[in-house]
Each structure stands twice: as C-alpha cells, then as structure tokens.
Amino acid sequence: MPYNILVINPGSTSDDIGYYRGETAVFDLKIDYSPAELAPFEGKNVTEMAPLKKMMILGLLKEHKVDLKEISAVVGRGGLVKPLKSGAYNVSPALVKDLKSGAYGMHASNLGGVLAYDIAAETGCPCFISDAVVVDELSPLARYSGMPELPRISIFHALNQKRVAYLTAQKLNKKYEDCNFIVMHAGGGVSCGAHIKGKVVDVNNALDGDGAMSPQRAGTVGAGDLARLCYSGKYTLPQLYLKIKGRGGIYAHCGTHDLRALSAFIDSGVKPEGSPITCTREKAREAREAMIYQFAKQIGAMAAVTEGDLDAIVLTGGLMGNPYVRETLQKKLGWLKAPVFVYPGSDEKAALREAAQRALDNPSTINEYK
C-alpha cells in the first residue's frame, strides 16, 4: 500500500527535503546555504543545527498544508555510527546518542537520524535511516594500511552509490549481484567504490581525507608532511581538521567550494561582485584540472580491484552536473574500455523513500541499532 513519507537528506552545503503521498511529491526541495549562513556553525558540532533545521522542515509542512498526523514515517540519511550492514534501521535513543556525540565521527549526515527522530516525536510515526555512510562490505585485504592501529575504514556515499549501481544493472539487464562496477560519487566530498558482485569491497574514506581532493576535502596528502604540520604549533586540532574537511581542496586553492561560480570565472575571466574567489583565473583553471586528474587516478586504482572484469563505470553526484568536469573525466577513462553511465546529482531522496516504503511493508526486515 502507498504511504506518506517525509524524507530528510542533509548535506554539507545544502539539504534535500521531500514529502510524498505514495509516489506523488507534495514538495521536493533542495535548500542551498550560503557560506555566510554556514559560518556561525563552522568548527562546531553539526547537530547543533538540528533545532534550526527542524523549524525549517516543520515550516515547509505547514506551508504545504500537511497534517502531521497523516505522516506514515520519517526517514533520514544515515550518519557516522557503528559499521552497519545494508538496510533500514529504526532510529533509537542509542542511535541518536551516537549521532549527536560524534562517537564515530561528525558529518552533516548525522543530522538525518537526529531530525527524523525529533520530527517523528511530533507526529507519533516511526522513523528510520537506511544505507548509512558507514555501510561496511570491505574485503579483508582492503582493510589493510601500513599502520595496524589505523586500518582503512568504510565511510562513503553508500545510499546513492548503491542506488545508481542497481539502476545501472537494470539498464544492462543484469542483477547487481552479478556485476562489477566502479562507482564515483562526486559532490562536496568524493567517494569511489569497487562494487564486486553486489558488495562494495573497496572504497576510500570520503570523510577524513582519503582519495581525491574535492571542492571541500583535502584528499590524500603526504603523511609525514601532515604529521609535521600537526606539531608545527600553527594550528589547533579543530583548525587543522577544517583544513582537511571543509576548507580543503578547491576551497583551499581558490577561496570557494562553489564549482559553478568558479567555472563561470574560468569561462569569463570576471569575478562576480562580492565573490569569495581569491585566486587568478589561471590558478582556478589549474586547480579544477588537478581535481579531475585525481578523480581519474582514483577510478584507475579501483579498476585494479576488478582485475579487468568491469561491467561499467558509474559517475554520480552534484559535480557530474558540471559539463566540463563530466566530459573531461569521461575522456580520461576511455582506456578502461567500459561503458560509462552518468547520473548527475543524487537519487538519495528516492532511495530513502523506497527504503521507508519497504520497511513499512515488511517490518521484519527493519534492523535495530545496538
């Protein structure tokens, strides 16, 4: 049967909010935040934004004349918690506690479960997360780093990566579990996963700086250089972490994480009035090229995991809506001789809505967080 589902998908610079009666969207909105709006929360626990965002969501429901009692379920994007298997989870007090405390790390996605729990308390309906960023299917070899005390961990855009992988398998008239894909999600952060026979057996830690740089992430940097910077006395831990995540990558080189504005500057040579861009046009062009270059390198590394048995390369996330980024990257991947499927933006709201629908239809499949 159809259900009325509120979907909450918080991001680092925007929120995707949707309310659906069955498959019909009552509203489906992306809310972008300016650097000025984000500034008061910089360096703070991201869940401190929950009261503000809750008011915004309740305002949207009121604006669209949604009776809170008609909502069947609230589902939020999963955040940084214990490593989980794929699937839907009830949002419990234990889950909320870990999300708010940052016991396993802090990210904008932590707000998904917190907001789902707070709003469900107003409506009296169930609340879920699904395919959290900590979905862990890594192979034993992929967990190895050169330091036993620092094993590689799985933190990535699991929700969208899984969805576009299933869609691609359908287009190939195959089962996801029979395919080998490389899936790259490129947005504020970048994750690149090797999907082997239905499992993401290797993927970069998209939160803490592993892999390619992005508009906001520093990506992989020299370990020794980073260690020396840590003990230089120039930065506190929060300041240094902000250089890795938030003010790294394109932001560090160019003064903005807005690739649309940066690309417009590259094309025209004119900085918009009040623009935060700090670099020259040539520097902006070179930084963008370096980011795409690193994307291609990361995909090439994951190609080795497939041992040449590759059904498709799948590109998704907000940056794939940028024609120059998308087309330049595709040219660099031609040597892999695999079809490339592109899904600009994100299908995460649809994935969350479908997950909540499945959970309501089949309560026995809902997982409990312990």
MIKE-203034 format. One record per residue (C-alpha): residue number from 1; chain; x, y, z. Coordinates in steps of 0.1 Angstrom, whole numbers. Example, Ala and Ser with C-alpha at 12.3 -4.5 7.8 and 13.67 -1.06 7.14 Angstrom:
BEGIN
{atom 1 A {123 -45 78}} {atom 2 A {137 -11 71}} 
# end
This chain:
BEGIN
{atom 1 A {0 0 0}} {atom 2 A {12 36 -5}} {atom 3 A {25 56 25}} {atom 4 A {30 92 33}} {atom 5 A {67 96 38}} {atom 6 A {89 126 49}} {atom 7 A {125 123 36}} {atom 8 A {153 143 51}} {atom 9 A {187 143 34}} {atom 10 A {211 168 50}} {atom 11 A {244 177 32}} {atom 12 A {274 197 39}} {atom 13 A {262 228 20}} {atom 14 A {226 220 12}} {atom 15 A {196 200 24}} {atom 16 A {172 178 2}} {atom 17 A {138 176 18}} {atom 18 A {108 159 3}} {atom 19 A {73 148 13}} {atom 20 A {55 122 -7}} {atom 21 A {20 108 -7}} {atom 22 A {27 75 -23}} {atom 23 A {50 83 -52}} {atom 24 A {35 118 -56}} {atom 25 A {56 146 -43}} {atom 26 A {38 172 -23}} {atom 27 A {71 191 -23}} {atom 28 A {106 181 -33}} {atom 29 A {131 208 -25}} {atom 30 A {168 214 -24}} {atom 31 A {177 242 1}} {atom 32 A {212 257 -5}} {atom 33 A {231 275 22}} {atom 34 A {255 304 16}} {atom 35 A {289 305 33}} {atom 36 A {275 333 55}} {atom 37 A {247 311 67}} {atom 38 A {271 283 75}} {atom 39 A {297 304 91}} {atom 40 A {281 305 127}} {atom 41 A {283 267 128}} {atom 42 A {319 264 114}} {atom 43 A {340 242 137}} {atom 44 A {310 233 159}} {atom 45 A {291 200 164}} {atom 46 A {270 199 132}} {atom 47 A {240 186 152}} {atom 48 A {237 220 168}} {atom 49 A {219 230 136}} {atom 50 A {191 205 144}} {atom 51 A {167 229 161}} {atom 52 A {170 254 132}} {atom 53 A {165 228 106}} {atom 54 A {136 212 124}} {atom 55 A {118 246 124}} {atom 56 A {125 249 87}} {atom 57 A {111 214 79}} {atom 58 A {80 219 101}} {atom 59 A {75 253 83}} {atom 60 A {76 235 49}} {atom 61 A {50 210 61}} {atom 62 A {27 238 74}} {atom 63 A {32 258 42}} {atom 64 A {21 228 21}} {atom 65 A {-8 221 44}} {atom 66 A {5 187 56}} {atom 67 A {-13 175 87}} {atom 68 A {15 160 109}} {atom 69 A {-8 131 119}} {atom 70 A {-10 119 83}} {atom 71 A {27 112 81}} {atom 72 A {34 74 79}} {atom 73 A {71 76 85}} {atom 74 A {101 99 86}} {atom 75 A {133 87 71}} {atom 76 A {167 104 73}} {atom 77 A {201 99 57}} {atom 78 A {223 77 79}} {atom 79 A {253 93 96}} {atom 80 A {285 82 112}} {atom 81 A {277 54 137}} {atom 82 A {290 19 142}} {atom 83 A {297 -1 110}} {atom 84 A {264 -14 97}} {atom 85 A {251 -39 71}} {atom 86 A {230 -25 43}} {atom 87 A {193 -19 51}} {atom 88 A {168 2 71}} {atom 89 A {173 8 109}} {atom 90 A {148 22 135}} {atom 91 A {161 55 149}} {atom 92 A {165 46 186}} {atom 93 A {178 67 215}} {atom 94 A {211 48 213}} {atom 95 A {214 58 176}} {atom 96 A {206 94 183}} {atom 97 A {231 95 212}} {atom 98 A {259 83 189}} {atom 99 A {249 107 161}} {atom 100 A {249 137 185}} {atom 101 A {280 128 204}} {atom 102 A {301 122 173}} {atom 103 A {313 90 189}} {atom 104 A {322 76 155}} {atom 105 A {328 109 138}} {atom 106 A {309 140 129}} {atom 107 A {293 148 95}} {atom 108 A {263 167 81}} {atom 109 A {246 133 75}} {atom 110 A {245 128 113}} {atom 111 A {216 153 112}} {atom 112 A {194 128 92}} {atom 113 A {187 105 120}} {atom 114 A {185 133 146}} {atom 115 A {160 153 126}} {atom 116 A {139 121 118}} {atom 117 A {137 113 155}} {atom 118 A {128 148 166}} {atom 119 A {101 153 139}} {atom 120 A {87 118 144}} {atom 121 A {83 127 181}} {atom 122 A {59 155 169}} {atom 123 A {39 132 146}} {atom 124 A {39 99 165}} {atom 125 A {51 79 135}} {atom 126 A {81 55 130}} {atom 127 A {114 69 119}} {atom 128 A {143 52 100}} {atom 129 A {177 56 85}} {atom 130 A {189 35 56}} {atom 131 A {222 26 40}} {atom 132 A {242 49 63}} {atom 133 A {275 63 52}} {atom 134 A {292 36 73}} {atom 135 A {279 6 54}} {atom 136 A {308 -18 56}} {atom 137 A {315 -45 30}} {atom 138 A {352 -42 27}} {atom 139 A {373 -72 18}} {atom 140 A {400 -82 44}} {atom 141 A {428 -70 21}} {atom 142 A {411 -36 16}} {atom 143 A {412 -30 54}} {atom 144 A {450 -30 55}} {atom 145 A {470 1 59}} {atom 146 A {507 3 67}} {atom 147 A {498 10 104}} {atom 148 A {479 -18 122}} {atom 149 A {465 8 146}} {atom 150 A {450 27 116}} {atom 151 A {431 2 94}} {atom 152 A {413 15 64}} {atom 153 A {376 20 71}} {atom 154 A {344 23 50}} {atom 155 A {328 57 50}} {atom 156 A {312 67 17}} {atom 157 A {281 78 -1}} {atom 158 A {266 44 3}} {atom 159 A {229 54 -3}} {atom 160 A {235 70 -37}} {atom 161 A {262 46 -48}} {atom 162 A {240 16 -41}} {atom 163 A {210 31 -59}} {atom 164 A {228 41 -91}} {atom 165 A {246 7 -91}} {atom 166 A {212 -11 -91}} {atom 167 A {199 13 -118}} {atom 168 A {229 6 -140}} {atom 169 A {225 -32 -135}} {atom 170 A {189 -28 -146}} {atom 171 A {200 -9 -178}} {atom 172 A {224 -38 -185}} {atom 173 A {196 -63 -180}} {atom 174 A {217 -79 -152}} {atom 175 A {214 -84 -115}} {atom 176 A {235 -61 -93}} {atom 177 A {249 -92 -76}} {atom 178 A {263 -104 -109}} {atom 179 A {280 -72 -119}} {atom 180 A {314 -54 -113}} {atom 181 A {312 -16 -112}} {atom 182 A {333 13 -103}} {atom 183 A {310 40 -88}} {atom 184 A {322 75 -81}} {atom 185 A {301 100 -62}} {atom 186 A {315 135 -66}} {atom 187 A {300 163 -46}} {atom 188 A {313 183 -16}} {atom 189 A {332 151 -9}} {atom 190 A {342 123 -32}} {atom 191 A {339 86 -28}} {atom 192 A {350 59 -53}} {atom 193 A {339 23 -47}} {atom 194 A {346 -10 -63}} {atom 195 A {313 -29 -64}} {atom 196 A {321 -66 -69}} {atom 197 A {292 -89 -72}} {atom 198 A {269 -68 -51}} {atom 199 A {294 -57 -24}} {atom 200 A {315 -25 -21}} {atom 201 A {347 -44 -14}} {atom 202 A {370 -13 -15}} {atom 203 A {362 24 -12}} {atom 204 A {380 55 1}} {atom 205 A {372 71 34}} {atom 206 A {354 101 19}} {atom 207 A {351 119 52}} {atom 208 A {386 121 66}} {atom 209 A {407 129 36}} {atom 210 A {414 96 18}} {atom 211 A {414 97 -20}} {atom 212 A {409 126 -45}} {atom 213 A {406 162 -34}} {atom 214 A {371 177 -38}} {atom 215 A {356 212 -35}} {atom 216 A {358 209 3}} {atom 217 A {381 179 11}} {atom 218 A {419 179 10}} {atom 219 A {421 143 -2}} {atom 220 A {452 122 4}} {atom 221 A {482 143 15}} {atom 222 A {517 133 25}} {atom 223 A {516 115 59}} {atom 224 A {549 129 70}} {atom 225 A {541 164 59}} {atom 226 A {508 162 78}} {atom 227 A {524 149 109}} {atom 228 A {549 178 108}} {atom 229 A {521 203 103}} {atom 230 A {503 188 133}} {atom 231 A {533 195 155}} {atom 232 A {542 229 140}} {atom 233 A {522 248 166}} {atom 234 A {505 268 138}} {atom 235 A {471 251 142}} {atom 236 A {448 237 168}} {atom 237 A {432 203 162}} {atom 238 A {398 218 151}} {atom 239 A {417 243 127}} {atom 240 A {437 215 112}} {atom 241 A {407 192 108}} {atom 242 A {389 221 90}} {atom 243 A {418 222 65}} {atom 244 A {413 185 58}} {atom 245 A {374 186 57}} {atom 246 A {356 218 50}} {atom 247 A {383 242 39}} {atom 248 A {405 218 19}} {atom 249 A {406 210 -18}} {atom 250 A {393 236 -42}} {atom 251 A {383 259 -13}} {atom 252 A {419 260 -1}} {atom 253 A {433 268 -35}} {atom 254 A {406 292 -47}} {atom 255 A {386 306 -17}} {atom 256 A {353 289 -27}} {atom 257 A {338 255 -28}} {atom 258 A {312 267 -54}} {atom 259 A {324 250 -86}} {atom 260 A {296 266 -106}} {atom 261 A {309 301 -97}} {atom 262 A {345 290 -102}} {atom 263 A {337 276 -137}} {atom 264 A {319 308 -146}} {atom 265 A {350 328 -136}} {atom 266 A {372 305 -156}} {atom 267 A {350 309 -187}} {atom 268 A {346 347 -184}} {atom 269 A {376 359 -165}} {atom 270 A {353 381 -145}} {atom 271 A {347 376 -108}} {atom 272 A {312 384 -97}} {atom 273 A {308 413 -73}} {atom 274 A {313 402 -38}} {atom 275 A {328 368 -49}} {atom 276 A {349 350 -23}} {atom 277 A {373 337 -51}} {atom 278 A {408 345 -41}} {atom 279 A {429 331 -69}} {atom 280 A {437 341 -105}} {atom 281 A {418 327 -135}} {atom 282 A {448 305 -144}} {atom 283 A {451 291 -109}} {atom 284 A {413 284 -108}} {atom 285 A {416 265 -142}} {atom 286 A {446 245 -129}} {atom 287 A {430 236 -96}} {atom 288 A {399 223 -114}} {atom 289 A {421 203 -138}} {atom 290 A {440 188 -108}} {atom 291 A {408 177 -92}} {atom 292 A {396 160 -123}} {atom 293 A {430 144 -127}} {atom 294 A {428 130 -92}} {atom 295 A {392 117 -99}} {atom 296 A {406 97 -129}} {atom 297 A {435 84 -109}} {atom 298 A {412 71 -82}} {atom 299 A {389 54 -107}} {atom 300 A {420 38 -123}} {atom 301 A {431 25 -89}} {atom 302 A {397 9 -84}} {atom 303 A {399 -7 -118}} {atom 304 A {428 -27 -105}} {atom 305 A {405 -42 -78}} {atom 306 A {382 -55 -106}} {atom 307 A {412 -73 -122}} {atom 308 A {399 -61 -156}} {atom 309 A {365 -77 -152}} {atom 310 A {345 -44 -154}} {atom 311 A {309 -41 -165}} {atom 312 A {306 -3 -162}} {atom 313 A {319 29 -147}} {atom 314 A {291 49 -129}} {atom 315 A {295 86 -123}} {atom 316 A {271 104 -100}} {atom 317 A {268 134 -75}} {atom 318 A {265 171 -79}} {atom 319 A {298 177 -98}} {atom 320 A {286 154 -126}} {atom 321 A {261 181 -134}} {atom 322 A {291 203 -145}} {atom 323 A {295 196 -182}} {atom 324 A {333 203 -182}} {atom 325 A {340 181 -152}} {atom 326 A {319 153 -166}} {atom 327 A {332 154 -202}} {atom 328 A {368 158 -192}} {atom 329 A {367 129 -168}} {atom 330 A {350 107 -194}} {atom 331 A {378 114 -218}} {atom 332 A {404 103 -193}} {atom 333 A {385 70 -187}} {atom 334 A {384 58 -223}} {atom 335 A {414 34 -218}} {atom 336 A {393 13 -195}} {atom 337 A {371 2 -224}} {atom 338 A {340 0 -202}} {atom 339 A {306 18 -207}} {atom 340 A {302 50 -186}} {atom 341 A {268 57 -171}} {atom 342 A {262 92 -157}} {atom 343 A {236 102 -131}} {atom 344 A {241 139 -123}} {atom 345 A {231 150 -89}} {atom 346 A {218 124 -64}} {atom 347 A {190 99 -62}} {atom 348 A {192 97 -24}} {atom 349 A {158 111 -16}} {atom 350 A {142 84 -39}} {atom 351 A {164 58 -23}} {atom 352 A {153 68 12}} {atom 353 A {116 70 3}} {atom 354 A {118 35 -12}} {atom 355 A {137 22 18}} {atom 356 A {110 35 42}} {atom 357 A {83 20 19}} {atom 358 A {100 -14 21}} {atom 359 A {104 -11 59}} {atom 360 A {67 -3 64}} {atom 361 A {56 -31 40}} {atom 362 A {79 -56 57}} {atom 363 A {86 -47 93}} {atom 364 A {106 -79 99}} {atom 365 A {133 -65 77}} {atom 366 A {139 -35 99}} {atom 367 A {172 -36 118}} {atom 368 A {178 -25 154}} {atom 369 A {208 -4 163}} {atom 370 A {227 -18 194}} 
# end
